[in-house]
């Protein structure tokens, strides 16, 4: 079934939330950066429970005109997410698609002219497919660039892409996109080491970035598009590596928060908020980091859930007929190390631990591999023939055990996984929703938290 982007209201859900935040309402927007169907189903359940919009973002290496590592083009990703929403009965008018790190990221090894030509095709495909929230990220250097890109070069390239996005959305009969800019962008997916993490962005740097982009938009005749620049990516001092988390410190980021408070219509977007304390997420929204990105933490919860189900499977069936899911996953990761070897440093034993347990969760790139997908199917088939005993649930999935005891959750593998991921995502929904404390649970729905 061919899906098309829904007709957006005159003011998009993203713009509505930004405007409400700037009026002083305690609201924000959380962005789920993931393509795994179990994570997206869990996200839709959470958004339905808390009455929030759902922003689903695809990154430029995940989805592109050639398929990215998911094998999906922007149109195919849109249709895929819409099909999941239809299955979940999640209303499309509350679903927003976003494009993250759209720019020359995937083609940094090429010269700038070639990389930007690819980036123009990329952003045209995203905007024409109905991706409404566009992160313009030209902060990375290409093969023939100077060692450090100037803000002017970054802004000029970003504006080139914004012009393409404007034309593509108009050509498709879609509402014009909203934009996120910013040059102090954390490494997508977490740092190899927190020693590489950026310091808190200074107000002076934020002001310079904002002004350089404003001039570039104006110089390109994109004054109307500039009015739809809703956010700027900065570093508020949050990040993570394979085993450590740098938590939000409101005092350290206070000057930056005061700066954006004086910029009408603008909020900050915070990347790498995975593994932050829930209290920190609330504090960040309060301090105008009103768009919170989460990705690896969601698939980390998924991986934890799969490992728990494998332990239950082995307890029920023994090792011989088991799916060997986690072993198969590691075998495929070792055979195809492209997605982890630059991130997991150290000895062979340290790399082995990080492949399975690292907070950056690089194994998220491998769930779609045929051998891994087949092992997941075997796991589900093995468990389908057995009722999972309560003692095993208590041992390996204790939070889900409590929900099953209370009659709020079925002891079925898919439901258990979605519940586990949902507990993580619910922290973001509570931080971003003014009505979180009064969230009504739909009749018959599983409790997320």
JOVEN-V308643 format. One record per residue. N is the residue number from 0. PSI is psi in whole degrees, 0 to 359 (* if undefined). D_CENTER is the distance of its C-alpha to the mean C-alpha in Angstrom with 2 decimals. Layout:
# JOVEN-V308643
N/PSI/D_CENTER + N/PSI/D_CENTER
This chain:
# JOVEN-V308643
0/126/26.09 + 1/128/24.86 + 2/149/22.30 + 3/160/22.12 + 4/139/19.92 + 5/157/21.28 + 6/121/23.43 + 7/152/21.67 + 8/169/23.80 + 9/321/25.55 + 10/119/23.03 + 11/158/19.45 + 12/324/17.52 + 13/312/15.38 + 14/323/18.73 + 15/317/20.33 + 16/318/18.07 + 17/316/18.43 + 18/319/22.14 + 19/319/22.49 + 20/317/20.93 + 21/342/23.36 + 22/356/26.17 + 23/4/25.63 + 24/143/23.90 + 25/64/21.66 + 26/158/18.54 + 27/192/15.03 + 28/129/11.82 + 29/142/8.63 + 30/121/5.42 + 31/109/3.77 + 32/85/1.72 + 33/153/5.18 + 34/357/8.76 + 35/131/10.95 + 36/326/13.28 + 37/320/13.95 + 38/317/10.48 + 39/323/10.44 + 40/318/14.03 + 41/319/13.46 + 42/321/10.98 + 43/323/13.78 + 44/317/16.36 + 45/313/14.94 + 46/322/14.67 + 47/319/18.17 + 48/317/19.53 + 49/358/18.58 + 50/32/19.22 + 51/158/16.04 + 52/162/14.42 + 53/117/11.22 + 54/116/8.75 + 55/125/6.87 + 56/141/5.68 + 57/139/7.25 + 58/164/8.09 + 59/337/11.83 + 60/345/12.63 + 61/319/10.96 + 62/122/12.77 + 63/186/15.85 + 64/345/19.47 + 65/356/20.51 + 66/338/17.95 + 67/191/15.64 + 68/348/15.14 + 69/345/14.35 + 70/10/17.63 + 71/137/16.41 + 72/169/17.26 + 73/318/15.55 + 74/317/18.27 + 75/321/17.87 + 76/316/14.14 + 77/310/15.06 + 78/323/17.98 + 79/312/16.20 + 80/321/13.78 + 81/324/16.92 + 82/317/18.95 + 83/318/16.81 + 84/319/17.08 + 85/316/20.79 + 86/325/21.24 + 87/356/19.69 + 88/37/21.68 + 89/126/18.72 + 90/131/19.99 + 91/332/18.59 + 92/346/19.60 + 93/6/16.94 + 94/126/14.15 + 95/134/12.60 + 96/139/10.95 + 97/155/9.47 + 98/126/9.86 + 99/138/8.30 + 100/43/11.04 + 101/119/13.58 + 102/206/16.84 + 103/15/18.98 + 104/312/16.52 + 105/348/17.41 + 106/32/21.06 + 107/335/21.80 + 108/349/24.77 + 109/166/26.40 + 110/161/28.46 + 111/320/26.91 + 112/316/28.68 + 113/315/27.45 + 114/318/23.83 + 115/329/23.77 + 116/317/25.51 + 117/319/22.78 + 118/325/20.16 + 119/319/22.27 + 120/320/22.30 + 121/308/18.52 + 122/330/17.96 + 123/316/20.89 + 124/319/19.42 + 125/308/16.11 + 126/320/18.15 + 127/334/20.86 + 128/356/18.62 + 129/15/17.59 + 130/115/14.19 + 131/326/15.04 + 132/116/12.71 + 133/119/13.18 + 134/110/12.21 + 135/106/15.47 + 136/98/15.23 + 137/33/18.65 + 138/350/18.85 + 139/146/19.52 + 140/148/23.14 + 141/178/24.64 + 142/324/27.64 + 143/16/30.33 + 144/163/28.75 + 145/159/30.21 + 146/327/28.82 + 147/125/27.15 + 148/140/25.95 + 149/156/27.39 + 150/325/25.51 + 151/318/27.76 + 152/316/26.70 + 153/314/22.97 + 154/319/23.70 + 155/319/26.08 + 156/321/23.66 + 157/320/20.93 + 158/323/23.64 + 159/318/24.71 + 160/323/21.35 + 161/320/21.33 + 162/321/24.79 + 163/316/23.70 + 164/320/20.91 + 165/313/23.55 + 166/320/25.99 + 167/317/23.74 + 168/318/22.70 + 169/318/26.38 + 170/326/27.61 + 171/0/25.52 + 172/29/26.77 + 173/155/23.39 + 174/147/22.82 + 175/148/22.04 + 176/164/18.45 + 177/152/17.23 + 178/150/16.24 + 179/133/14.51 + 180/177/16.57 + 181/141/16.93 + 182/342/18.40 + 183/79/17.56 + 184/122/14.12 + 185/159/13.20 + 186/125/13.04 + 187/130/9.70 + 188/7/9.18 + 189/160/11.94 + 190/154/15.62 + 191/328/18.42 + 192/143/20.29 + 193/344/19.89 + 194/339/23.04 + 195/355/21.06 + 196/148/18.82 + 197/150/19.55 + 198/166/21.82 + 199/132/21.12 + 200/136/21.37 + 201/150/24.88 + 202/326/25.78 + 203/318/27.95 + 204/320/25.21 + 205/318/23.03 + 206/320/26.17 + 207/315/26.99 + 208/315/23.61 + 209/314/23.86 + 210/319/27.49 + 211/318/27.16 + 212/322/24.55 + 213/315/26.71 + 214/320/29.70 + 215/317/28.00 + 216/315/26.89 + 217/317/30.41 + 218/335/32.11 + 219/6/30.42 + 220/27/31.51 + 221/43/28.05 + 222/321/29.02 + 223/321/27.68 + 224/325/24.25 + 225/329/24.31 + 226/342/24.69 + 227/15/21.25 + 228/105/19.59 + 229/341/17.91 + 230/160/16.01 + 231/133/16.26 + 232/126/14.01 + 233/173/16.14 + 234/106/16.33 + 235/7/17.36 + 236/26/18.22 + 237/138/15.27 + 238/177/14.15 + 239/156/14.71 + 240/211/16.42 + 241/334/17.59 + 242/1/19.63 + 243/155/19.38 + 244/133/17.37 + 245/110/18.29 + 246/157/18.31 + 247/132/18.46 + 248/103/22.08 + 249/323/22.89 + 250/320/26.23 + 251/332/24.93 + 252/10/22.64 + 253/317/25.27 + 254/323/26.66 + 255/320/23.35 + 256/321/22.78 + 257/325/26.33 + 258/310/25.82 + 259/335/23.12 + 260/336/25.17 + 261/7/27.80 + 262/99/25.67 + 263/135/26.04 + 264/2/23.13 + 265/142/20.60 + 266/174/17.91 + 267/149/15.75 + 268/129/12.00 + 269/121/11.03 + 270/166/8.63 + 271/40/8.89 + 272/2/9.76 + 273/139/9.40 + 274/8/12.97 + 275/151/14.35 + 276/149/17.24 + 277/323/16.96 + 278/324/19.79 + 279/323/17.92 + 280/317/15.08 + 281/317/18.03 + 282/321/19.71 + 283/316/16.92 + 284/316/16.83 + 285/323/20.62 + 286/18/20.70 + 287/11/18.88 + 288/73/15.43 + 289/355/14.63 + 290/117/11.01 + 291/122/8.85 + 292/135/5.31 + 293/139/4.51 + 294/286/3.94 + 295/327/7.60 + 296/327/9.28 + 297/316/8.63 + 298/336/10.06 + 299/317/12.52 + 300/322/13.78 + 301/313/14.12 + 302/319/16.11 + 303/318/18.16 + 304/318/18.97 + 305/317/20.10 + 306/318/22.20 + 307/318/23.79 + 308/324/24.66 + 309/321/26.20 + 310/321/28.28 + 311/317/29.43 + 312/314/30.25 + 313/322/32.35 + 314/325/34.10 + 315/320/35.05 + 316/345/36.01 + 317/174/36.63 + 318/329/35.27 + 319/310/37.18 + 320/7/35.58 + 321/163/32.09 + 322/336/29.08 + 323/32/28.51 + 324/309/24.78 + 325/326/23.78 + 326/318/26.65 + 327/317/25.79 + 328/314/22.18 + 329/324/23.68 + 330/317/26.34 + 331/320/23.98 + 332/321/21.92 + 333/326/25.28 + 334/333/26.51 + 335/77/23.52 + 336/5/22.42 + 337/319/20.67 + 338/357/17.12 + 339/337/18.29 + 340/333/21.71 + 341/347/20.83 + 342/331/18.63 + 343/101/20.98 + 344/171/24.23 + 345/196/27.46 + 346/172/29.85 + 347/321/29.50 + 348/320/29.33 + 349/319/26.60 + 350/322/24.55 + 351/316/25.26 + 352/317/23.98 + 353/325/20.76 + 354/324/20.12 + 355/323/20.22 + 356/354/19.26 + 357/141/17.41 + 358/335/14.56 + 359/347/12.55 + 360/54/12.95 + 361/346/13.89 + 362/349/15.41 + 363/338/12.21 + 364/352/13.53 + 365/358/16.73 + 366/336/16.43 + 367/354/17.47 + 368/138/20.51 + 369/316/23.65 + 370/322/25.20 + 371/315/22.22 + 372/322/21.75 + 373/322/25.50 + 374/323/25.47 + 375/317/22.94 + 376/320/25.36 + 377/320/28.27 + 378/311/26.73 + 379/319/26.24 + 380/319/29.72 + 381/319/31.32 + 382/335/29.98 + 383/333/30.83 + 384/5/34.49 + 385/134/34.47 + 386/130/33.87 + 387/117/31.77 + 388/144/34.22 + 389/320/33.29 + 390/325/34.27 + 391/323/31.74 + 392/316/28.97 + 393/323/30.14 + 394/316/30.20 + 395/337/26.83 + 396/67/24.65 + 397/324/26.42 + 398/321/24.05 + 399/328/24.07 + 400/314/27.83 + 401/320/28.39 + 402/322/26.66 + 403/317/28.77 + 404/322/31.87 + 405/2/31.35 + 406/20/31.17 + 407/354/27.67 + 408/138/26.02 + 409/142/27.39 + 410/56/27.82 + 411/143/26.27 + 412/311/23.73 + 413/317/21.07 + 414/321/21.55 + 415/317/21.45 + 416/314/18.13 + 417/323/16.51 + 418/317/18.28 + 419/314/17.12 + 420/321/13.37 + 421/326/14.26 + 422/324/16.01 + 423/311/13.02 + 424/332/10.97 + 425/332/14.34 + 426/321/14.49 + 427/319/11.86 + 428/319/13.81 + 429/320/16.98 + 430/332/16.07 + 431/353/15.23 + 432/127/18.05 + 433/337/21.67 + 434/18/22.87 + 435/319/20.96 + 436/338/24.28 + 437/16/25.84 + 438/126/23.17 + 439/138/25.26 + 440/124/24.70 + 441/146/25.46 + 442/126/28.64 + 443/357/28.19 + 444/150/24.47 + 445/141/23.36 + 446/131/22.79 + 447/327/19.27 + 448/*/20.52
